[in-house]
Amino acid sequence: MIYRILIADDQGDSFEYLQEIIRDEIDSFEIFRSNRDEVYKLALKHDPDIILISVDSLAREGIESIMSLKQDKTTHDIPVLLITDYTPRTSLDRVFEYGIVDFIRKPYDKNELLMRIEAAESRREFQHQIYIEHELLRELSIVAKK
């Protein structure tokens, strides 16, 4: 299985470094670079397992792309992690409302990065199981009503 990662980083400084960290740990992977305008379009095209977006890319277009992802049935369950340096200028008040599930802190710590990616993947699998069980209960409810 190929693990696909979409990195949205308008300034480009995160892409190369994250690629090197991931290259050492994941045998079979693809990394796609995006800017904030193309996140939604490239997510539809490449069907990534996870999306990493830098706080600098989280301008209006980036937020709209993430919200579009979360509203689309084919991409709503892709975990989106925010790359941030936690500076005072970074407003993290509403990012969870946009669909961000976790943060990755700059400067990067390899172990933290890999742990957060793994946690996001586990969360995605758990949510998928809940969705399957919900659908089964819905179908049973329909049968019971008949």
Secondary structure, DSSP 4 states (H G I P E B T S, - for coil): --EEEEEE-TT-HHHHHHHHHHHHH-SSEEEEEE-TTTHHHHHHHH--SEEEEEGGG-SHHHHHHHHHHHHSTTTTT--EEEEE---TT---SSHHHHTEEEEEESSP-HHHHHHHHHHHHHHHHHHHHHHHHHHHHHHHHHHHH-
